[in-house]
Amino acid sequence: MQLTELLKISLFKGLNETDVVEFLYGAPSNLRRYNAGDSVARQGNLCRGAYILISGRVRCSMSGDDGKEITVDEMTAPCILASAFIFATENRFPVNVEALVPCELYIIGKAHFLEFMHKHPVMLENFLRDISDRGVFLSRKVNEFALQNLKTRILAYLEKNPDIHNQREVAQRLGVTRPSLARALSELIAENKIKKG
């Protein structure tokens, strides 16, 4: 990935190319590559530093003991993964992270990340903003899953995504079984709230 693309990461806003190069290469870091379908991180794995996705797209999902899986988010490079958990007391990934396409990411150690933020307060502000934005995103997700019924969630999904191409993927995103989704879609069609595509 070009350095100009990396500068688009909210974490690097206000930094110049020299700063970003210093951050990425100024201390030991791991560049890792993943193929589509590879596991980037498993729910419960330690979050050992800043995971910066520099190319590709990942799916973040949670799975329960019963095998039920919910897609929490899909993230496209460039971005930082699991920012809210880097310095948490229990700094473990709360989700499974799977590569949807070939991906590359840097893992920057916590000590270097913290030292760099002290040296560049603008990055510290960016990091705090990113954590806060993720908190807002997650509170909206909780609201969706806990307080809205399935039909309301489907209508909200269709506002952002005009078509449903794959019921299995949409069911995972909404945290329901595919038959439940199909039943709710049929009811919405019968109620003339959506049209059959």
C-alpha positions in Angstrom: 0.0 0.0 0.0 1.2 3.5 -0.8 2.1 5.8 2.1 -0.5 8.3 0.9 -3.2 5.7 1.5 -2.0 5.0 5.0 -2.2 8.7 5.8 -6.0 8.3 5.4 -6.2 6.3 8.6 -7.8 8.5 11.2 -5.0 7.6 13.6 -2.5 9.4 11.3 -4.6 12.6 10.7 -2.3 15.6 11.1 0.9 13.6 10.9 3.3 13.8 7.9 4.8 11.0 5.9 8.0 11.1 7.9 6.1 10.7 11.2 4.2 7.7 9.8 7.4 6.1 8.5 9.0 6.6 11.9 5.9 5.0 13.6 5.8 2.0 11.3 9.5 1.3 11.0 11.0 3.0 14.1 10.6 -0.1 16.3 10.2 -3.8 15.7 6.9 -4.4 14.0 5.5 -7.4 12.2 4.1 -7.2 8.7 1.7 -10.1 8.3 -0.1 -11.3 5.2 -3.3 -13.3 5.1 -5.3 -15.0 2.3 -9.0 -14.8 2.0 -10.6 -17.0 4.7 -7.6 -16.9 7.0 -8.1 -16.1 10.6 -6.4 -12.8 11.6 -7.4 -13.1 15.3 -9.7 -15.3 17.3 -12.1 -14.2 19.9 -10.2 -14.3 23.2 -6.7 -13.9 21.7 -4.5 -11.3 23.4 -4.4 -7.9 21.7 -0.6 -7.4 21.7 -0.5 -4.0 20.2 -1.9 -1.8 17.4 -3.2 -3.9 14.5 -3.1 -1.6 11.5 -4.9 -3.1 8.4 -3.0 -1.6 5.4 -4.7 -3.6 2.6 -7.7 -5.8 2.2 -11.0 -6.2 4.1 -11.9 -8.2 7.2 -15.0 -9.4 8.9 -15.4 -9.1 12.6 -17.8 -11.6 14.2 -18.8 -13.1 17.5 -19.7 -16.7 18.1 -21.5 -18.3 21.0 -21.1 -21.7 22.6 -24.1 -22.9 20.6 -22.3 -22.1 17.3 -24.4 -19.1 16.5 -22.4 -16.4 14.8 -23.1 -12.7 14.4 -21.3 -10.3 12.1 -20.4 -7.2 14.1 -18.6 -5.3 11.4 -16.7 -5.4 8.1 -13.6 -3.2 8.0 -11.7 -2.1 4.9 -8.1 -0.9 4.8 -6.6 1.4 5.8 -7.8 1.3 9.4 -6.9 0.2 12.9 -8.4 -2.9 14.4 -9.6 -3.4 18.0 -8.3 0.0 19.1 -10.5 0.0 22.3 -8.7 -3.2 23.5 -5.0 -2.3 23.1 -4.6 -0.9 26.6 -7.6 -2.5 28.3 -7.1 -4.4 31.6 -8.4 -7.5 29.8 -6.9 -6.8 26.4 -8.3 -9.7 24.4 -10.1 -9.6 21.1 -13.8 -9.6 21.7 -14.4 -10.9 18.1 -13.1 -13.2 15.5 -11.4 -11.3 12.7 -11.4 -13.1 9.3 -9.8 -11.9 6.1 -12.4 -11.6 3.4 -9.8 -10.9 0.7 -6.0 -11.0 0.8 -4.9 -8.7 3.6 -1.7 -7.1 5.0 -1.4 -5.7 8.5 1.2 -4.2 10.7 1.3 -5.1 14.4 3.0 -2.4 16.4 4.0 -3.1 20.0 2.2 -1.3 22.8 5.3 0.2 24.2 6.3 1.9 20.9 2.7 2.9 20.3 2.5 4.6 23.7 5.9 6.3 23.3 5.0 7.6 19.9 1.7 9.1 21.2 3.6 10.9 23.9 5.9 12.3 21.3 3.1 13.2 18.9 0.0 14.4 21.0 -2.0 14.7 17.7 -1.9 10.9 17.4 -3.0 10.6 21.0 -6.1 12.8 20.2 -6.8 10.7 17.1 -6.5 7.5 19.0 -8.9 8.7 21.7 -11.3 9.9 19.0 -11.1 6.4 17.4 -11.9 4.7 20.7 -14.8 7.0 21.3 -16.2 6.5 17.8 -16.0 2.7 18.3 -17.8 3.1 21.6 -20.6 5.0 19.8 -20.7 2.3 17.0 -20.9 -0.5 19.6 -23.7 1.2 21.6 -25.7 1.5 18.4 -25.1 -2.2 17.7 -26.3 -3.1 21.2 -29.4 -1.0 20.6 -30.0 -2.9 17.3 -29.7 -6.3 18.8 -31.3 -5.7 22.2 -34.0 -3.2 21.6 -35.2 -3.5 18.0 -37.3 -6.4 16.6 -36.2 -8.3 13.6 -38.4 -6.5 11.1 -37.2 -3.1 12.3 -33.6 -4.3 11.9 -34.3 -5.6 8.4 -35.8 -2.2 7.4 -32.8 -0.4 8.9 -30.5 -2.7 6.9 -32.4 -2.1 3.7 -32.0 1.6 4.2 -28.3 1.3 3.9 -28.2 -1.7 1.5 -31.0 -1.6 -1.1 -30.8 -5.3 -1.9 -30.3 -8.6 -0.1 -28.1 -10.8 -2.3 -27.1 -13.4 0.2 -29.6 -14.3 3.0 -27.0 -16.2 5.0 -24.7 -13.2 5.2 -27.5 -10.8 6.1 -28.8 -13.3 8.7 -25.3 -13.4 10.3 -25.1 -9.6 10.2 -28.5 -9.3 12.0 -27.8 -12.1 14.4 -30.6 -14.5 13.4 -31.1 -17.8 11.6 -31.6 -17.8 7.8 -35.2 -19.3 8.2 -36.1 -16.5 10.7 -34.9 -13.9 8.2 -36.8 -15.5 5.3 -40.0 -15.5 7.4 -39.6 -11.9 8.5 -38.9 -10.8 4.9 -42.1 -12.7 3.7 -44.1 -10.9 6.4 -42.7 -7.5 5.4 -43.6 -8.2 1.7 -47.1 -9.2 2.7 -47.4 -6.0 4.7 -46.3 -4.0 1.6 -43.3 -2.6 3.6 -40.8 -3.9 1.1 -41.0 -5.2 -2.4 -39.8 -8.6 -3.6 -36.7 -8.1 -5.7 
